[in-house]
Amino acid sequence: MPTGLSRAEKLVSRMAETATSAVRVTATTDRRQALEGADYVVVTIQVGGNDQWEADIRIPEHYGWPSA
C-alpha cells in the first residue's frame, strides 16, 4: 500500500474513532474493491506535497478554525 494511502487511512480511522462513528474505513488502490458494497466512496489526492498540506492547516488556524 502506498505510503500516502496508509497515512490517510490512519488519519481517517482515528477521526472516525474520535467521533465514535460506526463508519468502516477501508483503504485500497483497487477501484473495483472500493466500490463493492460501498454506500460512499471518498477519493483523495495530494498535490504539492507537505508544503501545500501545511497551508491547508495553517490558513484556517489563522482565521480561528477550529474554534475551541
All heavy atoms as TSV, in Angstrom:
chain	resi	resn	atom	element	x	y	z
A	1	MET	N	N	0.852	-1.173	0.000
A	1	MET	CA	C	0.000	0.000	0.000
A	1	MET	C	C	0.898	1.236	0.000
A	1	MET	O	O	1.782	1.345	0.839
A	1	MET	CB	C	-0.898	-0.038	1.236
A	1	MET	CG	C	-1.877	1.102	1.311
A	1	MET	SD	S	-3.003	1.105	2.750
A	1	MET	CE	C	-3.529	-0.563	2.869
A	2	PRO	N	N	0.675	2.182	-0.893
A	2	PRO	CA	C	1.499	3.395	-0.934
A	2	PRO	C	C	1.486	4.136	0.407
A	2	PRO	O	O	0.505	4.113	1.139
A	2	PRO	CB	C	0.843	4.234	-2.022
A	2	PRO	CG	C	0.148	3.237	-2.889
A	2	PRO	CD	C	-0.300	2.149	-1.954
A	3	THR	N	N	2.590	4.790	0.718
A	3	THR	CA	C	2.747	5.484	1.993
A	3	THR	C	C	1.642	6.498	2.252
A	3	THR	O	O	1.084	6.542	3.340
A	3	THR	CB	C	4.116	6.199	2.035
A	3	THR	OG1	O	5.131	5.231	1.821
A	3	THR	CG2	C	4.335	6.889	3.356
A	4	GLY	N	N	1.307	7.314	1.266
A	4	GLY	CA	C	0.269	8.331	1.441
A	4	GLY	C	C	-1.084	7.720	1.759
A	4	GLY	O	O	-1.835	8.237	2.594
A	5	LEU	N	N	-1.410	6.621	1.113
A	5	LEU	CA	C	-2.686	5.946	1.356
A	5	LEU	C	C	-2.739	5.411	2.775
A	5	LEU	O	O	-3.741	5.556	3.480
A	5	LEU	CB	C	-2.897	4.825	0.345
A	5	LEU	CG	C	-4.185	4.019	0.494
A	5	LEU	CD1	C	-5.409	4.915	0.398
A	5	LEU	CD2	C	-4.235	2.928	-0.572
A	6	SER	N	N	-1.665	4.809	3.221
A	6	SER	CA	C	-1.596	4.280	4.583
A	6	SER	C	C	-1.755	5.401	5.604
A	6	SER	O	O	-2.479	5.266	6.591
A	6	SER	CB	C	-0.263	3.564	4.788
A	6	SER	OG	O	-0.147	3.114	6.100
A	7	ARG	N	N	-1.100	6.517	5.350
A	7	ARG	CA	C	-1.190	7.666	6.250
A	7	ARG	C	C	-2.621	8.213	6.302
A	7	ARG	O	O	-3.142	8.499	7.383
A	7	ARG	CB	C	-0.231	8.749	5.761
A	7	ARG	CG	C	0.202	9.694	6.816
A	7	ARG	CD	C	1.269	10.654	6.356
A	7	ARG	NE	N	1.957	10.219	5.150
A	7	ARG	CZ	C	2.646	11.014	4.356
A	7	ARG	NH1	N	2.758	12.279	4.637
A	7	ARG	NH2	N	3.242	10.561	3.287
A	8	ALA	N	N	-3.251	8.328	5.147
A	8	ALA	CA	C	-4.625	8.824	5.093
A	8	ALA	C	C	-5.581	7.871	5.796
A	8	ALA	O	O	-6.485	8.298	6.518
A	8	ALA	CB	C	-5.049	9.028	3.634
A	9	GLU	N	N	-5.387	6.571	5.610
A	9	GLU	CA	C	-6.246	5.583	6.269
A	9	GLU	C	C	-6.138	5.705	7.791
A	9	GLU	O	O	-7.151	5.682	8.498
A	9	GLU	CB	C	-5.857	4.171	5.841
A	9	GLU	CG	C	-6.691	3.104	6.525
A	9	GLU	CD	C	-6.241	1.698	6.190
A	9	GLU	OE1	O	-5.063	1.496	5.825
A	9	GLU	OE2	O	-7.068	0.797	6.304
A	10	LYS	N	N	-4.946	5.863	8.312
A	10	LYS	CA	C	-4.754	6.003	9.759
A	10	LYS	C	C	-5.434	7.263	10.279
A	10	LYS	O	O	-6.098	7.241	11.322
A	10	LYS	CB	C	-3.265	6.027	10.094
A	10	LYS	CG	C	-2.585	4.692	9.939
A	10	LYS	CD	C	-1.090	4.796	10.188
A	10	LYS	CE	C	-0.410	3.471	9.877
A	10	LYS	NZ	N	1.048	3.563	9.961
A	11	LEU	N	N	-5.279	8.353	9.560
A	11	LEU	CA	C	-5.877	9.616	9.978
A	11	LEU	C	C	-7.397	9.530	9.999
A	11	LEU	O	O	-8.046	9.887	10.980
A	11	LEU	CB	C	-5.424	10.749	9.062
A	11	LEU	CG	C	-6.085	12.104	9.299
A	11	LEU	CD1	C	-5.766	12.622	10.698
A	11	LEU	CD2	C	-5.657	13.094	8.245
A	12	VAL	N	N	-7.979	9.028	8.916
A	12	VAL	CA	C	-9.435	8.945	8.833
A	12	VAL	C	C	-9.985	7.955	9.854
A	12	VAL	O	O	-11.019	8.205	10.483
A	12	VAL	CB	C	-9.884	8.577	7.398
A	12	VAL	CG1	C	-11.379	8.331	7.340
A	12	VAL	CG2	C	-9.498	9.688	6.439
A	13	SER	N	N	-9.297	6.859	10.066
A	13	SER	CA	C	-9.724	5.889	11.077
A	13	SER	C	C	-9.731	6.532	12.460
A	13	SER	O	O	-10.662	6.340	13.244
A	13	SER	CB	C	-8.812	4.666	11.068
A	13	SER	OG	O	-8.965	3.948	9.878
A	14	ARG	N	N	-8.700	7.291	12.752
A	14	ARG	CA	C	-8.622	7.964	14.044
A	14	ARG	C	C	-9.736	8.995	14.194
A	14	ARG	O	O	-10.331	9.135	15.261
A	14	ARG	CB	C	-7.253	8.618	14.208
A	14	ARG	CG	C	-6.960	8.956	15.649
A	14	ARG	CD	C	-5.513	9.236	15.889
A	14	ARG	NE	N	-5.195	10.547	15.343
A	14	ARG	CZ	C	-3.976	10.925	14.978
A	14	ARG	NH1	N	-2.976	10.093	15.087
A	14	ARG	NH2	N	-3.763	12.120	14.499
A	15	MET	N	N	-10.050	9.705	13.106
A	15	MET	CA	C	-11.140	10.677	13.144
A	15	MET	C	C	-12.473	9.980	13.424
A	15	MET	O	O	-13.286	10.461	14.219
A	15	MET	CB	C	-11.203	11.447	11.822
A	15	MET	CG	C	-10.035	12.375	11.615
A	15	MET	SD	S	-9.931	13.024	9.928
A	15	MET	CE	C	-11.389	14.029	9.842
A	16	ALA	N	N	-12.699	8.846	12.772
A	16	ALA	CA	C	-13.951	8.098	12.970
A	16	ALA	C	C	-14.046	7.590	14.408
A	16	ALA	O	O	-15.114	7.647	15.022
A	16	ALA	CB	C	-14.024	6.942	11.981
A	17	GLU	N	N	-12.943	7.107	14.956
A	17	GLU	CA	C	-12.940	6.632	16.343
A	17	GLU	C	C	-13.213	7.762	17.320
A	17	GLU	O	O	-13.985	7.610	18.266
A	17	GLU	CB	C	-11.593	5.983	16.679
A	17	GLU	CG	C	-11.364	4.659	16.009
A	17	GLU	CD	C	-9.941	4.137	16.185
A	17	GLU	OE1	O	-9.198	4.677	17.051
A	17	GLU	OE2	O	-9.573	3.200	15.462
A	18	THR	N	N	-12.594	8.911	17.088
A	18	THR	CA	C	-12.787	10.063	17.957
A	18	THR	C	C	-14.234	10.530	17.942
A	18	THR	O	O	-14.778	10.936	18.963
A	18	THR	CB	C	-11.853	11.214	17.532
A	18	THR	OG1	O	-10.504	10.757	17.619
A	18	THR	CG2	C	-12.026	12.435	18.409
A	19	ALA	N	N	-14.859	10.444	16.785
A	19	ALA	CA	C	-16.256	10.868	16.642
A	19	ALA	C	C	-17.219	9.760	17.062
A	19	ALA	O	O	-18.423	9.921	16.957
A	19	ALA	CB	C	-16.528	11.273	15.198
A	20	THR	N	N	-16.680	8.664	17.540
A	20	THR	CA	C	-17.466	7.465	17.877
A	20	THR	C	C	-18.457	7.138	16.765
A	20	THR	O	O	-19.635	6.925	16.990
A	20	THR	CB	C	-18.182	7.601	19.242
A	20	THR	OG1	O	-19.073	8.705	19.208
A	20	THR	CG2	C	-17.184	7.752	20.372
A	21	SER	N	N	-17.929	7.107	15.575
A	21	SER	CA	C	-18.717	6.842	14.384
A	21	SER	C	C	-18.692	5.354	14.047
A	21	SER	O	O	-17.702	4.671	14.286
A	21	SER	CB	C	-18.142	7.639	13.211
A	21	SER	OG	O	-18.760	7.271	12.005
A	22	ALA	N	N	-19.784	4.882	13.471
A	22	ALA	CA	C	-19.856	3.484	13.042
A	22	ALA	C	C	-19.291	3.305	11.634
A	22	ALA	O	O	-19.460	2.264	11.026
A	22	ALA	CB	C	-21.298	3.006	13.095
A	23	VAL	N	N	-18.610	4.306	11.125
A	23	VAL	CA	C	-18.038	4.266	9.786
A	23	VAL	C	C	-16.944	3.203	9.730
A	23	VAL	O	O	-16.131	3.073	10.631
A	23	VAL	CB	C	-17.444	5.647	9.414
A	23	VAL	CG1	C	-16.637	5.574	8.138
A	23	VAL	CG2	C	-18.534	6.682	9.307
A	24	ARG	N	N	-16.940	2.444	8.654
A	24	ARG	CA	C	-15.871	1.462	8.423
A	24	ARG	C	C	-14.942	2.046	7.370
A	24	ARG	O	O	-15.358	2.387	6.275
A	24	ARG	CB	C	-16.458	0.143	7.919
A	24	ARG	CG	C	-15.396	-0.917	7.688
A	24	ARG	CD	C	-16.014	-2.267	7.338
A	24	ARG	NE	N	-16.954	-2.181	6.233
A	24	ARG	CZ	C	-16.664	-2.488	4.969
A	24	ARG	NH1	N	-15.460	-2.898	4.643
A	24	ARG	NH2	N	-17.577	-2.392	4.029
A	25	VAL	N	N	-13.697	2.180	7.710
A	25	VAL	CA	C	-12.710	2.781	6.812
A	25	VAL	C	C	-11.912	1.668	6.145
A	25	VAL	O	O	-11.366	0.797	6.814
A	25	VAL	CB	C	-11.761	3.720	7.593
A	25	VAL	CG1	C	-10.691	4.287	6.670
A	25	VAL	CG2	C	-12.548	4.828	8.273
A	26	THR	N	N	-11.864	1.700	4.828
A	26	THR	CA	C	-11.084	0.751	4.051
A	26	THR	C	C	-10.265	1.533	3.040
A	26	THR	O	O	-10.804	2.382	2.342
A	26	THR	CB	C	-12.006	-0.240	3.298
A	26	THR	OG1	O	-12.856	-0.876	4.236
A	26	THR	CG2	C	-11.196	-1.275	2.556
A	27	ALA	N	N	-8.997	1.249	2.965
A	27	ALA	CA	C	-8.128	1.926	2.003
A	27	ALA	C	C	-7.665	0.917	0.962
A	27	ALA	O	O	-7.243	-0.182	1.291
A	27	ALA	CB	C	-6.923	2.533	2.716
A	28	THR	N	N	-7.766	1.308	-0.292
A	28	THR	CA	C	-7.341	0.428	-1.378
A	28	THR	C	C	-7.013	1.258	-2.614
A	28	THR	O	O	-7.522	2.359	-2.774
A	28	THR	CB	C	-8.438	-0.605	-1.724
A	28	THR	OG1	O	-7.962	-1.459	-2.770
A	28	THR	CG2	C	-9.725	0.056	-2.158
A	29	THR	N	N	-6.179	0.721	-3.456
A	29	THR	CA	C	-5.922	1.339	-4.758
A	29	THR	C	C	-6.709	0.621	-5.850
A	29	THR	O	O	-6.623	0.989	-7.011
A	29	THR	CB	C	-4.414	1.296	-5.100
A	29	THR	OG1	O	-3.978	-0.069	-5.093
A	29	THR	CG2	C	-3.595	2.108	-4.110
A	30	ASP	N	N	-7.494	-0.378	-5.460
A	30	ASP	CA	C	-8.289	-1.166	-6.401
A	30	ASP	C	C	-9.709	-0.593	-6.472
A	30	ASP	O	O	-10.495	-0.732	-5.537
A	30	ASP	CB	C	-8.335	-2.623	-5.947
A	30	ASP	CG	C	-9.092	-3.531	-6.897
A	30	ASP	OD1	O	-10.102	-3.097	-7.499
A	30	ASP	OD2	O	-8.680	-4.692	-7.032
A	31	ARG	N	N	-10.038	0.064	-7.560
A	31	ARG	CA	C	-11.336	0.721	-7.727
A	31	ARG	C	C	-12.489	-0.243	-7.554
A	31	ARG	O	O	-13.477	0.061	-6.902
A	31	ARG	CB	C	-11.406	1.397	-9.092
A	31	ARG	CG	C	-12.725	2.087	-9.346
A	31	ARG	CD	C	-12.832	2.581	-10.763
A	31	ARG	NE	N	-12.667	1.438	-11.647
A	31	ARG	CZ	C	-12.201	1.497	-12.888
A	31	ARG	NH1	N	-11.865	2.640	-13.397
A	31	ARG	NH2	N	-12.065	0.421	-13.607
A	32	ARG	N	N	-12.394	-1.431	-8.116
A	32	ARG	CA	C	-13.487	-2.394	-8.005
A	32	ARG	C	C	-13.713	-2.800	-6.544
A	32	ARG	O	O	-14.837	-2.909	-6.085
A	32	ARG	CB	C	-13.204	-3.615	-8.860
A	32	ARG	CG	C	-13.241	-3.303	-10.344
A	32	ARG	CD	C	-12.909	-4.553	-11.161
A	32	ARG	NE	N	-12.487	-4.232	-12.495
A	32	ARG	CZ	C	-13.313	-4.097	-13.536
A	32	ARG	NH1	N	-14.584	-4.255	-13.371
A	32	ARG	NH2	N	-12.844	-3.797	-14.719
A	33	GLN	N	N	-12.635	-3.017	-5.836
A	33	GLN	CA	C	-12.742	-3.370	-4.424
A	33	GLN	C	C	-13.365	-2.216	-3.628
A	33	GLN	O	O	-14.191	-2.444	-2.748
A	33	GLN	CB	C	-11.370	-3.710	-3.853
A	33	GLN	CG	C	-11.398	-4.113	-2.391
A	33	GLN	CD	C	-9.995	-4.380	-1.858
A	33	GLN	OE1	O	-9.010	-4.320	-2.573
A	33	GLN	NE2	N	-9.914	-4.667	-0.583
A	34	ALA	N	N	-12.998	-1.004	-3.935
A	34	ALA	CA	C	-13.521	0.160	-3.221
A	34	ALA	C	C	-15.025	0.328	-3.446
A	34	ALA	O	O	-15.744	0.726	-2.535
A	34	ALA	CB	C	-12.793	1.426	-3.677
A	35	LEU	N	N	-15.497	0.009	-4.626
A	35	LEU	CA	C	-16.908	0.228	-4.946
A	35	LEU	C	C	-17.822	-0.905	-4.482
A	35	LEU	O	O	-19.007	-0.687	-4.254
A	35	LEU	CB	C	-17.074	0.430	-6.456
A	35	LEU	CG	C	-16.401	1.682	-7.015
A	35	LEU	CD1	C	-16.506	1.694	-8.533
A	35	LEU	CD2	C	-17.013	2.935	-6.421
A	36	GLU	N	N	-17.271	-2.089	-4.294
A	36	GLU	CA	C	-18.079	-3.245	-3.942
A	36	GLU	C	C	-18.744	-3.062	-2.574
A	36	GLU	O	O	-18.096	-2.961	-1.545
A	36	GLU	CB	C	-17.212	-4.508	-3.915
A	36	GLU	CG	C	-18.005	-5.776	-3.691
A	36	GLU	CD	C	-17.121	-7.010	-3.757
A	36	GLU	OE1	O	-16.210	-7.051	-4.617
A	36	GLU	OE2	O	-17.332	-7.905	-2.947
A	37	GLY	N	N	-20.069	-2.976	-2.567
A	37	GLY	CA	C	-20.841	-2.860	-1.338
A	37	GLY	C	C	-20.741	-1.511	-0.639
A	37	GLY	O	O	-21.222	-1.361	0.479
A	38	ALA	N	N	-20.134	-0.536	-1.272
A	38	ALA	CA	C	-19.935	0.764	-0.627
A	38	ALA	C	C	-21.177	1.640	-0.723
A	38	ALA	O	O	-21.841	1.682	-1.754
A	38	ALA	CB	C	-18.757	1.496	-1.279
A	39	ASP	N	N	-21.487	2.309	0.374
A	39	ASP	CA	C	-22.519	3.337	0.360
A	39	ASP	C	C	-21.911	4.666	-0.071
A	39	ASP	O	O	-22.568	5.487	-0.701
A	39	ASP	CB	C	-23.144	3.496	1.745
A	39	ASP	CG	C	-23.942	2.267	2.162
A	39	ASP	OD1	O	-24.626	1.676	1.305
A	39	ASP	OD2	O	-23.869	1.897	3.349
A	40	TYR	N	N	-20.662	4.880	0.306
A	40	TYR	CA	C	-19.935	6.098	-0.030
A	40	TYR	C	C	-18.505	5.737	-0.381
A	40	TYR	O	O	-17.940	4.813	0.182
A	40	TYR	CB	C	-19.882	7.077	1.159
A	40	TYR	CG	C	-21.232	7.490	1.651
A	40	TYR	CD1	C	-21.843	6.811	2.692
A	40	TYR	CD2	C	-21.900	8.553	1.066
A	40	TYR	CE1	C	-23.088	7.184	3.157
A	40	TYR	CE2	C	-23.142	8.928	1.507
A	40	TYR	CZ	C	-23.737	8.249	2.570
A	40	TYR	OH	O	-24.969	8.623	3.011
A	41	VAL	N	N	-17.932	6.485	-1.298
A	41	VAL	CA	C	-16.528	6.331	-1.641
A	41	VAL	C	C	-15.910	7.719	-1.625
A	41	VAL	O	O	-16.444	8.641	-2.240
A	41	VAL	CB	C	-16.340	5.687	-3.043
A	41	VAL	CG1	C	-14.872	5.657	-3.422
A	41	VAL	CG2	C	-16.941	4.296	-3.075
A	42	VAL	N	N	-14.814	7.870	-0.920
A	42	VAL	CA	C	-14.101	9.137	-0.866
A	42	VAL	C	C	-12.775	8.953	-1.582
A	42	VAL	O	O	-12.020	8.031	-1.280
A	42	VAL	CB	C	-13.858	9.583	0.590
A	42	VAL	CG1	C	-13.070	10.880	0.633
A	42	VAL	CG2	C	-15.171	9.718	1.333
A	43	VAL	N	N	-12.505	9.830	-2.524
A	43	VAL	CA	C	-11.257	9.779	-3.268
A	43	VAL	C	C	-10.448	11.008	-2.869
A	43	VAL	O	O	-10.961	12.124	-2.884
A	43	VAL	CB	C	-11.520	9.789	-4.792
A	43	VAL	CG1	C	-10.222	9.809	-5.561
A	43	VAL	CG2	C	-12.372	8.605	-5.184
A	44	THR	N	N	-9.201	10.801	-2.493
A	44	THR	CA	C	-8.358	11.927	-2.128
A	44	THR	C	C	-7.076	11.913	-2.945
A	44	THR	O	O	-6.581	10.856	-3.318
A	44	THR	CB	C	-7.980	11.899	-0.633
A	44	THR	OG1	O	-7.217	10.730	-0.377
A	44	THR	CG2	C	-9.209	11.917	0.250
A	45	ILE	N	N	-6.579	13.087	-3.230
A	45	ILE	CA	C	-5.277	13.226	-3.863
A	45	ILE	C	C	-4.545	14.344	-3.133
A	45	ILE	O	O	-5.157	15.197	-2.501
A	45	ILE	CB	C	-5.361	13.556	-5.373
A	45	ILE	CG1	C	-6.069	14.896	-5.588
A	45	ILE	CG2	C	-6.061	12.449	-6.127
A	45	ILE	CD1	C	-5.969	15.410	-6.995
A	46	GLN	N	N	-3.243	14.313	-3.188
A	46	GLN	CA	C	-2.454	15.369	-2.589
A	46	GLN	C	C	-1.549	15.945	-3.669
A	46	GLN	O	O	-0.725	15.226	-4.234
A	46	GLN	CB	C	-1.612	14.854	-1.426
A	46	GLN	CG	C	-0.797	15.946	-0.776
A	46	GLN	CD	C	0.032	15.424	0.388
A	46	GLN	OE1	O	0.052	14.245	0.680
A	46	GLN	NE2	N	0.731	16.327	1.046
A	47	VAL	N	N	-1.751	17.210	-3.945
A	47	VAL	CA	C	-0.941	17.893	-4.946
A	47	VAL	C	C	-0.089	18.937	-4.229
A	47	VAL	O	O	-0.599	19.703	-3.424
A	47	VAL	CB	C	-1.846	18.581	-6.002
A	47	VAL	CG1	C	-1.000	19.336	-7.014
A	47	VAL	CG2	C	-2.728	17.551	-6.683
A	48	GLY	N	N	1.165	18.942	-4.487
A	48	GLY	CA	C	2.032	19.972	-3.916
A	48	GLY	C	C	2.821	19.532	-2.708
A	48	GLY	O	O	3.588	20.304	-2.155
A	49	GLY	N	N	2.615	18.321	-2.263
A	49	GLY	CA	C	3.404	17.806	-1.150
A	49	GLY	C	C	3.035	18.405	0.192
A	49	GLY	O	O	1.992	19.018	0.364
A	50	ASN	N	N	3.929	18.225	1.143
A	50	ASN	CA	C	3.668	18.644	2.520
A	50	ASN	C	C	3.539	20.146	2.694
A	50	ASN	O	O	2.838	20.606	3.587
A	50	ASN	CB	C	4.752	18.102	3.445
A	50	ASN	CG	C	4.636	16.604	3.632
A	50	ASN	OD1	O	3.559	16.026	3.472
A	50	ASN	ND2	N	5.735	15.966	3.956
A	51	ASP	N	N	4.211	20.935	1.858
A	51	ASP	CA	C	4.095	22.388	1.973
A	51	ASP	C	C	2.655	22.838	1.744
A	51	ASP	O	O	2.133	23.673	2.480
A	51	ASP	CB	C	5.014	23.091	0.972
A	51	ASP	CG	C	6.486	22.909	1.308
A	51	ASP	OD1	O	6.800	22.601	2.480
A	51	ASP	OD2	O	7.315	23.068	0.400
A	52	GLN	N	N	2.005	22.289	0.731
A	52	GLN	CA	C	0.616	22.646	0.459
A	52	GLN	C	C	-0.307	22.125	1.561
A	52	GLN	O	O	-1.241	22.802	1.963
A	52	GLN	CB	C	0.173	22.104	-0.897
A	52	GLN	CG	C	0.819	22.805	-2.056
A	52	GLN	CD	C	0.608	24.304	-2.002
A	52	GLN	OE1	O	1.548	25.060	-1.810
A	52	GLN	NE2	N	-0.613	24.741	-2.146
A	53	TRP	N	N	-0.039	20.927	2.052
A	53	TRP	CA	C	-0.852	20.368	3.131
A	53	TRP	C	C	-0.762	21.250	4.370
A	53	TRP	O	O	-1.761	21.524	5.029
A	53	TRP	CB	C	-0.378	18.945	3.454
A	53	TRP	CG	C	-1.113	18.356	4.604
A	53	TRP	CD1	C	-2.347	17.772	4.589
A	53	TRP	CD2	C	-0.664	18.301	5.959
A	53	TRP	NE1	N	-2.696	17.351	5.847
A	53	TRP	CE2	C	-1.668	17.672	6.713
A	53	TRP	CE3	C	0.488	18.721	6.606
A	53	TRP	CZ2	C	-1.560	17.449	8.071
A	53	TRP	CZ3	C	0.590	18.502	7.974
A	53	TRP	CH2	C	-0.427	17.874	8.674
A	54	GLU	N	N	0.436	21.715	4.671
A	54	GLU	CA	C	0.611	22.582	5.838
A	54	GLU	C	C	-0.192	23.869	5.675
A	54	GLU	O	O	-0.807	24.346	6.631
A	54	GLU	CB	C	2.090	22.901	6.057
A	54	GLU	CG	C	2.325	23.658	7.340
A	54	GLU	CD	C	3.798	23.864	7.647
A	54	GLU	OE1	O	4.655	23.232	7.019
A	54	GLU	OE2	O	4.077	24.666	8.550
A	55	ALA	N	N	-0.239	24.410	4.474
A	55	ALA	CA	C	-1.037	25.612	4.227
A	55	ALA	C	C	-2.518	25.344	4.466
A	55	ALA	O	O	-3.248	26.212	4.971
A	55	ALA	CB	C	-0.823	26.107	2.794
A	56	ASP	N	N	-2.966	24.123	4.139
A	56	ASP	CA	C	-4.367	23.757	4.375
A	56	ASP	C	C	-4.704	23.766	5.860
A	56	ASP	O	O	-5.859	23.921	6.234
A	56	ASP	CB	C	-4.675	22.364	3.813
A	56	ASP	CG	C	-4.686	22.326	2.301
A	56	ASP	OD1	O	-4.776	23.393	1.669
A	56	ASP	OD2	O	-4.611	21.213	1.748
A	57	ILE	N	N	-3.723	23.578	6.701
A	57	ILE	CA	C	-3.922	23.593	8.148
A	57	ILE	C	C	-3.714	25.001	8.707
A	57	ILE	O	O	-4.526	25.499	9.492
A	57	ILE	CB	C	-2.941	22.612	8.847
A	57	ILE	CG1	C	-3.128	21.191	8.314
A	57	ILE	CG2	C	-3.090	22.677	10.368
A	57	ILE	CD1	C	-4.508	20.614	8.478
A	58	ARG	N	N	-2.630	25.651	8.316
A	58	ARG	CA	C	-2.260	26.942	8.903
A	58	ARG	C	C	-3.231	28.070	8.552
A	58	ARG	O	O	-3.522	28.915	9.396
A	58	ARG	CB	C	-0.849	27.342	8.470
A	58	ARG	CG	C	0.213	26.369	8.890
A	58	ARG	CD	C	0.391	26.360	10.400
A	58	ARG	NE	N	1.361	25.335	10.752
A	58	ARG	CZ	C	1.185	24.441	11.701
A	58	ARG	NH1	N	0.095	24.457	12.427
A	58	ARG	NH2	N	2.095	23.536	11.950
A	59	ILE	N	N	-3.731	28.120	7.348
A	59	ILE	CA	C	-4.634	29.212	6.958
A	59	ILE	C	C	-5.923	29.188	7.774
A	59	ILE	O	O	-6.305	30.220	8.349
A	59	ILE	CB	C	-4.891	29.211	5.441
A	59	ILE	CG1	C	-3.596	29.582	4.712
A	59	ILE	CG2	C	-6.027	30.166	5.069
A	59	ILE	CD1	C	-3.631	29.379	3.217
A	60	PRO	N	N	-6.622	28.051	7.882
A	60	PRO	CA	C	-7.815	28.045	8.738
A	60	PRO	C	C	-7.490	28.375	10.199
A	60	PRO	O	O	-8.263	29.071	10.875
A	60	PRO	CB	C	-8.347	26.616	8.601
A	60	PRO	CG	C	-7.839	26.148	7.280
A	60	PRO	CD	C	-6.495	26.797	7.131
A	61	GLU	N	N	-6.361	27.878	10.713
A	61	GLU	CA	C	-5.977	28.195	12.087
A	61	GLU	C	C	-5.822	29.704	12.266
A	61	GLU	O	O	-6.226	30.266	13.284
A	61	GLU	CB	C	-4.660	27.518	12.456
A	61	GLU	CG	C	-4.782	26.061	12.786
A	61	GLU	CD	C	-3.444	25.417	13.132
A	61	GLU	OE1	O	-2.381	25.985	12.791
A	61	GLU	OE2	O	-3.472	24.323	13.720
A	62	HIS	N	N	-5.237	30.362	11.282
A	62	HIS	CA	C	-5.031	31.815	11.334
A	62	HIS	C	C	-6.353	32.551	11.484
A	62	HIS	O	O	-6.430	33.573	12.162
A	62	HIS	CB	C	-4.302	32.284	10.059
A	62	HIS	CG	C	-4.140	33.771	9.988
A	62	HIS	ND1	N	-3.163	34.434	10.706
A	62	HIS	CD2	C	-4.822	34.714	9.303
A	62	HIS	CE1	C	-3.262	35.730	10.445
A	62	HIS	NE2	N	-4.254	35.924	9.593
A	63	TYR	N	N	-7.413	32.030	10.854
A	63	TYR	CA	C	-8.724	32.667	10.909
A	63	TYR	C	C	-9.642	32.081	11.983
A	63	TYR	O	O	-10.842	32.300	11.971
A	63	TYR	CB	C	-9.383	32.592	9.527
A	63	TYR	CG	C	-8.663	33.484	8.543
A	63	TYR	CD1	C	-7.746	32.939	7.651
A	63	TYR	CD2	C	-8.868	34.851	8.529
A	63	TYR	CE1	C	-7.054	33.752	6.760
A	63	TYR	CE2	C	-8.189	35.673	7.653
A	63	TYR	CZ	C	-7.287	35.120	6.768
A	63	TYR	OH	O	-6.603	35.923	5.899
A	64	GLY	N	N	-9.044	31.323	12.927
A	64	GLY	CA	C	-9.793	30.876	14.081
A	64	GLY	C	C	-10.505	29.546	13.963
A	64	GLY	O	O	-11.364	29.218	14.762
A	65	TRP	N	N	-10.180	28.752	12.959
A	65	TRP	CA	C	-10.813	27.430	12.838
A	65	TRP	C	C	-9.781	26.363	13.148
A	65	TRP	O	O	-8.653	26.468	12.661
A	65	TRP	CB	C	-11.375	27.222	11.445
A	65	TRP	CG	C	-12.155	25.950	11.372
A	65	TRP	CD1	C	-13.494	25.826	11.610
A	65	TRP	CD2	C	-11.671	24.651	11.068
A	65	TRP	NE1	N	-13.860	24.517	11.467
A	65	TRP	CE2	C	-12.768	23.759	11.145
A	65	TRP	CE3	C	-10.440	24.121	10.775
A	65	TRP	CZ2	C	-12.647	22.401	10.908
A	65	TRP	CZ3	C	-10.310	22.768	10.538
A	65	TRP	CH2	C	-11.409	21.938	10.603
A	66	PRO	N	N	-10.033	25.365	13.849
A	66	PRO	CA	C	-11.330	25.128	14.522
A	66	PRO	C	C	-11.411	25.949	15.783
A	66	PRO	O	O	-10.417	26.165	16.456
A	66	PRO	CB	C	-11.293	23.643	14.849
A	66	PRO	CG	C	-9.838	23.309	14.973
A	66	PRO	CD	C	-9.116	24.265	14.036
A	67	SER	N	N	-12.596	26.387	16.098
A	67	SER	CA	C	-12.759	27.180	17.303
A	67	SER	C	C	-12.924	26.254	18.506
A	67	SER	O	O	-13.461	25.171	18.401
A	67	SER	CB	C	-13.971	28.106	17.170
A	67	SER	OG	O	-15.133	27.345	16.906
A	68	ALA	N	N	-12.438	26.704	19.621
A	68	ALA	CA	C	-12.490	25.881	20.843
A	68	ALA	C	C	-13.862	25.877	21.467
A	68	ALA	O	O	-14.664	26.711	21.315
A	68	ALA	CB	C	-11.458	26.382	21.828
